[in-house]
């Protein structure tokens, strides 16, 4: 199957309820402690942050989703309009399609053409790094005038995908070279199975300092590939179904990566659906959050502006209720961690940034 057709299928299936879960983000185990006498004015709450040399109006990224098809062009155009209007960052989907067919560049370039004043993030999968040189990667970044390059790690997806790449050897060495030579920062992101402390430590040791955890609990790319296989007649469910519940829940992955170092940027993503999710992610240790499927769904329904306004109102409301006037104060809001997430943190002996996080340990 051509990459273009694969991209079309990914969009269609990602919009379906079957693409979600079954794991949860574990944000249900995170409780922001209510403050009944907040000393803040809602209208003066500042949710702006600095990211990739830009001041954003909110700690939010529209995650890279698509490109390489006419339908993807229209989706990217609408997403870019949201990013520019609300001054939030935006990524593009994997640029492998435009590398193999340069005529598809326009489906990605539309993002920069419209989102002129916010960070744009280029994107390529780690499995493709051995097939393309640094000059080609640099050209891919400059072609869309990107401010950073996201390398997405998706071994689980590749292993269950009919057409997937299954040789992952040598990638760390390539990433080390890229980190030292590329003209823009690298962002390492997962695609729904999360980043562990051990992986983040390896990447930090070679100079990478921006991590998008993309944990489990939202869109499930193992399920998407299994559904694609069913449609094509290549039924892999008997083999792959046991891996639909594979991964590190988003809340746990934020804690895993934050425990590595203070001088890193942690992006909380994977099942982010509301402004309260964003607030919880930041209280746990993220610096900003990212989402994909809810943006895709909202623009498909013509409700993109409504969705962004809603989540920003939810974020500011949560901040008011924990007496936080800005994002830095939210990072230190009193937070209680219960249940499975508390067990995870205790079992893994994770060091958290916030000394106002109270964990019900499992000893």
DRENDO-1510 file (C-alpha; in Angstrom, 1 decimal, always signed):
<recs>
REC; n; res; u; v; w
REC; 1; UNK; +0.0; +0.0; +0.0 .
REC; 2; UNK; +1.2; +3.5; -0.8 .
REC; 3; UNK; +2.2; +5.9; +2.0 .
REC; 4; UNK; -0.5; +8.3; +0.8 .
REC; 5; UNK; -3.2; +5.6; +1.2 .
REC; 6; UNK; -1.8; +4.6; +4.6 .
REC; 7; UNK; -2.1; +8.2; +5.7 .
REC; 8; UNK; -5.7; +8.4; +4.6 .
REC; 9; UNK; -6.5; +5.2; +6.6 .
REC; 10; UNK; -4.7; +6.6; +9.7 .
REC; 11; UNK; -6.8; +9.7; +9.6 .
REC; 12; UNK; -10.1; +7.8; +9.2 .
REC; 13; UNK; -9.3; +5.3; +12.0 .
REC; 14; UNK; -7.9; +7.9; +14.4 .
REC; 15; UNK; -11.3; +9.6; +14.4 .
REC; 16; UNK; -13.1; +6.4; +15.5 .
REC; 17; UNK; -13.8; +5.4; +19.1 .
REC; 18; UNK; -12.0; +2.1; +18.4 .
REC; 19; UNK; -8.7; +3.9; +18.2 .
REC; 20; UNK; -8.7; +4.9; +21.9 .
REC; 21; UNK; -7.6; +3.1; +25.1 .
REC; 22; UNK; -7.9; +0.6; +26.7 .
REC; 23; UNK; -5.3; +1.9; +29.1 .
REC; 24; UNK; -6.0; +5.2; +30.9 .
REC; 25; UNK; -3.7; +8.1; +31.4 .
REC; 26; UNK; -3.8; +7.7; +35.2 .
REC; 27; UNK; -4.7; +11.3; +35.6 .
REC; 28; UNK; -7.7; +10.1; +37.5 .
REC; 29; UNK; -5.2; +9.3; +40.3 .
REC; 30; UNK; -4.0; +13.0; +40.4 .
REC; 31; UNK; -6.0; +15.4; +42.6 .
REC; 32; UNK; -5.2; +19.1; +42.6 .
REC; 33; UNK; -5.9; +20.3; +46.2 .
REC; 34; UNK; -8.8; +22.7; +46.2 .
REC; 35; UNK; -8.2; +26.2; +47.6 .
REC; 36; UNK; -11.5; +27.7; +48.9 .
REC; 37; UNK; -10.0; +31.2; +49.3 .
REC; 38; UNK; -7.9; +31.8; +46.2 .
REC; 39; UNK; -6.2; +35.2; +46.1 .
REC; 40; UNK; -6.3; +35.5; +42.3 .
REC; 41; UNK; -8.4; +37.2; +39.7 .
REC; 42; UNK; -9.5; +34.9; +36.9 .
REC; 43; UNK; -9.1; +37.6; +34.3 .
REC; 44; UNK; -5.5; +38.2; +35.3 .
REC; 45; UNK; -4.3; +34.5; +35.3 .
REC; 46; UNK; -1.4; +34.3; +32.8 .
REC; 47; UNK; -1.1; +30.9; +31.0 .
REC; 48; UNK; +1.7; +32.1; +28.6 .
REC; 49; UNK; +5.0; +30.3; +28.4 .
REC; 50; UNK; +8.2; +30.6; +26.4 .
REC; 51; UNK; +9.0; +27.7; +24.1 .
REC; 52; UNK; +11.5; +27.3; +21.2 .
REC; 53; UNK; +12.3; +31.0; +21.3 .
REC; 54; UNK; +8.6; +32.1; +21.1 .
REC; 55; UNK; +6.2; +33.4; +23.6 .
REC; 56; UNK; +3.1; +31.2; +23.5 .
REC; 57; UNK; -0.3; +32.3; +24.7 .
REC; 58; UNK; -0.9; +28.9; +26.3 .
REC; 59; UNK; +1.3; +25.9; +27.3 .
REC; 60; UNK; -0.1; +23.8; +24.4 .
REC; 61; UNK; +1.1; +22.2; +21.2 .
REC; 62; UNK; -1.1; +20.8; +18.4 .
REC; 63; UNK; +0.8; +17.5; +18.0 .
REC; 64; UNK; +2.0; +16.5; +14.5 .
REC; 65; UNK; -0.7; +14.3; +12.9 .
REC; 66; UNK; -0.7; +14.2; +9.2 .
REC; 67; UNK; +0.6; +15.3; +5.8 .
REC; 68; UNK; +1.2; +13.7; +2.4 .
REC; 69; UNK; -2.4; +13.7; +1.1 .
REC; 70; UNK; -4.9; +16.2; -0.2 .
REC; 71; UNK; -7.1; +15.6; +2.8 .
REC; 72; UNK; -4.1; +16.1; +5.1 .
REC; 73; UNK; -3.5; +19.5; +3.4 .
REC; 74; UNK; -6.9; +20.7; +4.4 .
REC; 75; UNK; -6.6; +19.3; +8.0 .
REC; 76; UNK; -3.1; +21.0; +8.4 .
REC; 77; UNK; -4.5; +24.2; +7.0 .
REC; 78; UNK; -7.3; +24.3; +9.6 .
REC; 79; UNK; -5.0; +23.3; +12.4 .
REC; 80; UNK; -2.5; +26.0; +11.4 .
REC; 81; UNK; -5.2; +28.6; +11.5 .
REC; 82; UNK; -5.9; +27.6; +15.1 .
REC; 83; UNK; -2.2; +27.7; +16.1 .
REC; 84; UNK; -1.8; +31.2; +14.6 .
REC; 85; UNK; -5.0; +32.6; +16.1 .
REC; 86; UNK; -4.4; +31.3; +19.6 .
REC; 87; UNK; -0.6; +31.5; +19.4 .
REC; 88; UNK; +0.1; +27.9; +20.3 .
REC; 89; UNK; +2.8; +25.6; +18.8 .
REC; 90; UNK; +2.1; +23.1; +16.1 .
REC; 91; UNK; +3.7; +20.1; +14.6 .
REC; 92; UNK; +3.3; +18.3; +11.3 .
REC; 93; UNK; +2.9; +14.6; +10.7 .
REC; 94; UNK; +5.7; +12.3; +9.6 .
REC; 95; UNK; +7.5; +13.9; +6.6 .
REC; 96; UNK; +8.5; +10.5; +5.1 .
REC; 97; UNK; +5.9; +10.9; +2.4 .
REC; 98; UNK; +7.4; +14.2; +1.1 .
REC; 99; UNK; +10.9; +12.8; +1.2 .
REC; 100; UNK; +9.8; +9.9; -1.1 .
REC; 101; UNK; +7.5; +12.2; -3.2 .
REC; 102; UNK; +8.7; +15.9; -3.0 .
REC; 103; UNK; +5.5; +17.0; -4.8 .
REC; 104; UNK; +3.7; +16.4; -1.5 .
REC; 105; UNK; +5.7; +19.2; +0.3 .
REC; 106; UNK; +2.7; +21.6; +0.0 .
REC; 107; UNK; +0.6; +19.4; +2.4 .
REC; 108; UNK; +3.2; +20.2; +5.1 .
REC; 109; UNK; +4.4; +23.6; +4.1 .
REC; 110; UNK; +0.8; +25.0; +4.5 .
REC; 111; UNK; +1.4; +24.9; +8.3 .
REC; 112; UNK; +4.2; +27.5; +8.1 .
REC; 113; UNK; +2.5; +29.5; +5.4 .
REC; 114; UNK; -0.4; +30.1; +7.8 .
REC; 115; UNK; +1.1; +29.8; +11.2 .
REC; 116; UNK; +3.8; +32.4; +10.6 .
REC; 117; UNK; +4.4; +33.6; +14.2 .
REC; 118; UNK; +4.5; +30.4; +16.3 .
REC; 119; UNK; +6.8; +27.4; +16.5 .
REC; 120; UNK; +6.4; +24.8; +13.8 .
REC; 121; UNK; +7.8; +21.3; +14.5 .
REC; 122; UNK; +9.1; +19.0; +11.8 .
REC; 123; UNK; +8.7; +15.3; +12.2 .
REC; 124; UNK; +10.2; +12.0; +11.1 .
REC; 125; UNK; +10.1; +8.5; +12.5 .
REC; 126; UNK; +13.2; +6.9; +14.1 .
REC; 127; UNK; +12.9; +3.9; +11.9 .
REC; 128; UNK; +13.6; +6.1; +8.9 .
REC; 129; UNK; +16.8; +7.7; +10.3 .
REC; 130; UNK; +19.1; +4.9; +8.9 .
REC; 131; UNK; +17.7; +5.5; +5.4 .
REC; 132; UNK; +18.2; +9.2; +5.1 .
REC; 133; UNK; +21.2; +11.4; +5.6 .
REC; 134; UNK; +21.6; +14.4; +7.8 .
REC; 135; UNK; +21.6; +16.8; +4.8 .
REC; 136; UNK; +18.3; +15.3; +3.7 .
REC; 137; UNK; +16.9; +15.7; +7.2 .
REC; 138; UNK; +18.2; +19.3; +7.3 .
REC; 139; UNK; +16.5; +19.9; +4.0 .
REC; 140; UNK; +13.2; +18.5; +5.3 .
REC; 141; UNK; +13.3; +20.8; +8.3 .
REC; 142; UNK; +14.2; +23.9; +6.3 .
REC; 143; UNK; +11.5; +23.1; +3.6 .
REC; 144; UNK; +8.8; +23.9; +6.1 .
REC; 145; UNK; +10.9; +26.5; +8.1 .
REC; 146; UNK; +10.6; +24.5; +11.3 .
REC; 147; UNK; +11.9; +25.6; +14.6 .
REC; 148; UNK; +12.5; +22.0; +15.9 .
REC; 149; UNK; +12.5; +18.4; +14.7 .
REC; 150; UNK; +10.5; +15.8; +16.4 .
REC; 151; UNK; +11.9; +12.2; +16.1 .
REC; 152; UNK; +9.0; +9.9; +16.9 .
REC; 153; UNK; +9.8; +6.6; +18.6 .
REC; 154; UNK; +7.1; +4.1; +17.6 .
REC; 155; UNK; +8.6; +0.6; +17.9 .
REC; 156; UNK; +5.3; -1.0; +19.1 .
REC; 157; UNK; +3.4; +0.5; +16.1 .
REC; 158; UNK; +6.1; -0.6; +13.6 .
REC; 159; UNK; +6.1; -4.2; +15.0 .
REC; 160; UNK; +2.4; -4.7; +14.4 .
REC; 161; UNK; +2.2; -2.7; +11.2 .
REC; 162; UNK; +2.0; -4.9; +8.1 .
REC; 163; UNK; +4.5; -2.6; +6.3 .
REC; 164; UNK; +6.4; -1.7; +9.5 .
REC; 165; UNK; +10.2; -1.3; +9.9 .
REC; 166; UNK; +11.5; -3.8; +12.4 .
REC; 167; UNK; +15.2; -3.2; +12.6 .
REC; 168; UNK; +15.9; -0.6; +15.2 .
REC; 169; UNK; +19.7; -1.1; +15.6 .
REC; 170; UNK; +22.0; +1.9; +15.7 .
REC; 171; UNK; +19.4; +4.6; +16.2 .
REC; 172; UNK; +21.0; +6.1; +19.3 .
REC; 173; UNK; +24.2; +6.7; +17.5 .
REC; 174; UNK; +22.3; +8.5; +14.7 .
REC; 175; UNK; +20.4; +10.6; +17.3 .
REC; 176; UNK; +23.7; +11.6; +18.9 .
REC; 177; UNK; +25.1; +12.8; +15.6 .
REC; 178; UNK; +21.8; +14.6; +14.8 .
REC; 179; UNK; +21.8; +16.3; +18.2 .
REC; 180; UNK; +25.3; +17.7; +17.6 .
REC; 181; UNK; +24.9; +18.8; +14.0 .
REC; 182; UNK; +21.3; +19.7; +13.3 .
REC; 183; UNK; +20.5; +23.4; +13.1 .
REC; 184; UNK; +17.4; +23.2; +15.2 .
REC; 185; UNK; +16.7; +21.4; +18.6 .
REC; 186; UNK; +15.6; +17.8; +18.6 .
REC; 187; UNK; +12.4; +16.7; +20.3 .
REC; 188; UNK; +12.1; +13.0; +21.2 .
REC; 189; UNK; +8.5; +11.9; +21.3 .
REC; 190; UNK; +6.7; +8.6; +21.6 .
REC; 191; UNK; +3.3; +7.9; +19.9 .
REC; 192; UNK; +1.2; +6.5; +22.6 .
REC; 193; UNK; +3.3; +4.0; +24.6 .
REC; 194; UNK; +5.3; +6.5; +26.7 .
REC; 195; UNK; +8.9; +7.3; +27.6 .
REC; 196; UNK; +10.7; +5.6; +30.5 .
REC; 197; UNK; +13.3; +7.1; +32.8 .
REC; 198; UNK; +15.9; +4.8; +31.3 .
REC; 199; UNK; +15.2; +5.9; +27.8 .
REC; 200; UNK; +15.2; +9.6; +28.7 .
REC; 201; UNK; +18.5; +9.1; +30.6 .
REC; 202; UNK; +20.2; +7.7; +27.5 .
REC; 203; UNK; +18.9; +10.5; +25.3 .
REC; 204; UNK; +19.8; +13.1; +27.9 .
REC; 205; UNK; +23.3; +11.8; +27.9 .
REC; 206; UNK; +23.7; +12.5; +24.2 .
REC; 207; UNK; +22.5; +16.1; +24.5 .
REC; 208; UNK; +18.7; +15.8; +24.0 .
REC; 209; UNK; +16.7; +18.0; +26.3 .
REC; 210; UNK; +13.1; +18.1; +25.0 .
REC; 211; UNK; +10.9; +15.1; +25.6 .
REC; 212; UNK; +7.3; +14.6; +24.5 .
REC; 213; UNK; +6.2; +11.6; +26.6 .
REC; 214; UNK; +3.1; +10.7; +24.4 .
REC; 215; UNK; +2.0; +8.1; +27.0 .
REC; 216; UNK; -0.7; +5.5; +26.9 .
REC; 217; UNK; -4.3; +6.4; +27.6 .
REC; 218; UNK; -5.3; +8.2; +24.4 .
REC; 219; UNK; -5.0; +7.2; +20.7 .
REC; 220; UNK; -3.6; +3.7; +20.4 .
REC; 221; UNK; -1.5; +3.2; +17.3 .
REC; 222; UNK; -1.2; -0.6; +17.9 .
REC; 223; UNK; -5.0; -0.8; +17.7 .
REC; 224; UNK; -5.0; +1.4; +14.6 .
REC; 225; UNK; -2.6; -0.8; +12.8 .
REC; 226; UNK; -4.5; -3.9; +13.8 .
REC; 227; UNK; -7.7; -2.3; +12.4 .
REC; 228; UNK; -5.8; -1.5; +9.2 .
REC; 229; UNK; -4.7; -5.1; +8.9 .
REC; 230; UNK; -8.3; -6.3; +9.3 .
REC; 231; UNK; -9.4; -4.0; +6.5 .
REC; 232; UNK; -6.6; -5.2; +4.2 .
REC; 233; UNK; -7.2; -8.9; +4.9 .
REC; 234; UNK; -3.8; -9.2; +6.7 .
REC; 235; UNK; -5.4; -10.2; +10.1 .
REC; 236; UNK; -2.7; -9.7; +12.8 .
REC; 237; UNK; -5.1; -9.5; +15.7 .
REC; 238; UNK; -4.3; -13.0; +17.0 .
REC; 239; UNK; -0.7; -11.9; +17.2 .
REC; 240; UNK; -1.0; -8.2; +18.2 .
REC; 241; UNK; -4.1; -7.9; +20.3 .
REC; 242; UNK; -2.1; -8.6; +23.5 .
REC; 243; UNK; -0.1; -5.5; +22.9 .
REC; 244; UNK; -3.1; -3.1; +22.7 .
REC; 245; UNK; -2.7; -2.6; +26.5 .
REC; 246; UNK; +1.1; -2.1; +26.2 .
REC; 247; UNK; +2.8; +1.1; +27.4 .
REC; 248; UNK; +3.4; +3.6; +30.2 .
REC; 249; UNK; +0.4; +5.7; +31.1 .
REC; 250; UNK; +0.8; +9.4; +30.4 .
REC; 251; UNK; +0.8; +10.6; +34.0 .
REC; 252; UNK; +3.4; +7.9; +34.9 .
REC; 253; UNK; +5.6; +8.8; +31.9 .
REC; 254; UNK; +5.6; +12.5; +32.9 .
REC; 255; UNK; +7.0; +11.4; +36.3 .
REC; 256; UNK; +9.5; +9.0; +34.7 .
REC; 257; UNK; +11.0; +11.7; +32.4 .
REC; 258; UNK; +10.9; +14.5; +34.9 .
REC; 259; UNK; +12.9; +12.5; +37.4 .
REC; 260; UNK; +15.9; +12.5; +34.9 .
REC; 261; UNK; +16.9; +16.2; +35.2 .
REC; 262; UNK; +15.7; +19.7; +35.9 .
REC; 263; UNK; +17.2; +21.3; +32.8 .
REC; 264; UNK; +14.9; +19.5; +30.4 .
REC; 265; UNK; +11.6; +20.4; +28.8 .
REC; 266; UNK; +8.9; +17.8; +29.4 .
REC; 267; UNK; +5.8; +17.8; +27.1 .
REC; 268; UNK; +2.9; +15.9; +28.6 .
REC; 269; UNK; +0.8; +14.2; +25.9 .
REC; 270; UNK; -1.2; +11.1; +25.3 .
REC; 271; UNK; -4.8; +11.3; +26.1 .
REC; 272; UNK; -4.8; +15.0; +26.9 .
REC; 273; UNK; -8.5; +15.9; +26.4 .
REC; 274; UNK; -9.2; +18.9; +28.7 .
REC; 275; UNK; -7.7; +21.9; +30.4 .
REC; 276; UNK; -7.8; +20.0; +33.7 .
REC; 277; UNK; -5.7; +17.3; +32.1 .
REC; 278; UNK; -3.2; +20.0; +31.1 .
REC; 279; UNK; -3.2; +21.4; +34.7 .
REC; 280; UNK; -2.6; +17.9; +36.2 .
REC; 281; UNK; +0.2; +17.2; +33.7 .
REC; 282; UNK; +2.0; +20.5; +34.6 .
REC; 283; UNK; +1.5; +19.9; +38.3 .
REC; 284; UNK; +3.2; +16.5; +37.9 .
REC; 285; UNK; +6.2; +17.8; +36.1 .
REC; 286; UNK; +5.4; +18.7; +32.5 .
REC; 287; UNK; +6.3; +22.2; +31.2 .
REC; 288; UNK; +3.5; +22.2; +28.6 .
REC; 289; UNK; +1.1; +19.7; +27.1 .
REC; 290; UNK; +0.2; +18.5; +23.6 .
REC; 291; UNK; -2.8; +16.9; +22.0 .
REC; 292; UNK; -3.7; +15.5; +18.6 .
REC; 293; UNK; -6.9; +13.5; +18.3 .
REC; 294; UNK; -9.2; +16.1; +20.0 .
REC; 295; UNK; -7.9; +18.7; +17.6 .
REC; 296; UNK; -8.4; +16.4; +14.6 .
REC; 297; UNK; -11.9; +15.7; +15.8 .
REC; 298; UNK; -12.8; +19.3; +16.5 .
REC; 299; UNK; -11.6; +20.6; +13.1 .
REC; 300; UNK; -13.4; +17.8; +11.3 .
REC; 301; UNK; -16.6; +19.0; +13.0 .
REC; 302; UNK; -15.9; +22.6; +12.4 .
REC; 303; UNK; -15.5; +23.3; +16.1 .
REC; 304; UNK; -11.8; +24.0; +16.4 .
REC; 305; UNK; -12.1; +27.5; +17.9 .
REC; 306; UNK; -14.7; +26.3; +20.4 .
REC; 307; UNK; -12.5; +23.4; +21.5 .
REC; 308; UNK; -9.5; +25.6; +22.1 .
REC; 309; UNK; -11.5; +28.2; +24.0 .
REC; 310; UNK; -13.0; +25.5; +26.2 .
REC; 311; UNK; -9.7; +23.9; +27.2 .
REC; 312; UNK; -8.1; +27.2; +27.9 .
REC; 313; UNK; -11.1; +28.2; +30.1 .
REC; 314; UNK; -10.8; +24.9; +31.9 .
REC; 315; UNK; -7.1; +25.4; +32.5 .
REC; 316; UNK; -7.5; +28.9; +33.9 .
REC; 317; UNK; -10.4; +27.7; +36.1 .
REC; 318; UNK; -8.3; +24.9; +37.5 .
REC; 319; UNK; -5.5; +27.4; +38.1 .
REC; 320; UNK; -7.8; +29.7; +39.9 .
REC; 321; UNK; -9.0; +26.9; +42.1 .
REC; 322; UNK; -5.4; +26.1; +43.2 .
REC; 323; UNK; -4.5; +29.8; +43.7 .
REC; 324; UNK; -2.0; +29.9; +40.8 .
REC; 325; UNK; -1.6; +33.1; +38.9 .
REC; 326; UNK; +0.7; +31.7; +36.3 .
REC; 327; UNK; +2.2; +28.5; +35.0 .
REC; 328; UNK; +5.2; +28.6; +37.3 .
REC; 329; UNK; +2.9; +28.7; +40.3 .
REC; 330; UNK; +0.9; +25.8; +38.9 .
REC; 331; UNK; +4.0; +23.7; +38.8 .
REC; 332; UNK; +4.1; +24.0; +42.6 .
REC; 333; UNK; +0.4; +23.6; +43.4 .
REC; 334; UNK; -0.4; +21.1; +46.2 .
REC; 335; UNK; -1.2; +17.8; +44.5 .
REC; 336; UNK; -2.2; +14.4; +45.9 .
REC; 337; UNK; -1.3; +11.2; +44.0 .
REC; 338; UNK; -3.3; +8.1; +44.8 .
REC; 339; UNK; -3.9; +4.6; +43.5 .
REC; 340; UNK; -2.0; +3.0; +40.7 .
REC; 341; UNK; +0.0; +6.1; +39.9 .
REC; 342; UNK; +1.2; +6.4; +43.5 .
REC; 343; UNK; +2.2; +2.7; +43.4 .
REC; 344; UNK; +4.1; +3.3; +40.1 .
REC; 345; UNK; +6.0; +6.3; +41.5 .
REC; 346; UNK; +6.9; +4.5; +44.7 .
REC; 347; UNK; +7.9; +1.2; +43.0 .
REC; 348; UNK; +10.1; +3.1; +40.5 .
REC; 349; UNK; +11.5; +5.4; +43.2 .
REC; 350; UNK; +11.0; +8.4; +41.0 .
REC; 351; UNK; +12.2; +11.8; +42.1 .
REC; 352; UNK; +9.6; +14.5; +41.4 .
REC; 353; UNK; +10.1; +18.2; +40.9 .
REC; 354; UNK; +7.3; +19.4; +43.0 .
REC; 355; UNK; +7.8; +19.2; +46.7 .
REC; 356; UNK; +4.1; +19.9; +47.1 .
REC; 357; UNK; +3.2; +16.5; +45.6 .
REC; 358; UNK; +1.9; +14.2; +48.3 .
REC; 359; UNK; +2.1; +10.5; +47.4 .
REC; 360; UNK; +0.1; +7.8; +49.1 .
REC; 361; UNK; +3.0; +5.3; +49.0 .
REC; 362; UNK; +2.4; +1.5; +48.8 .
REC; 363; UNK; +4.7; +0.3; +51.5 .
</recs>
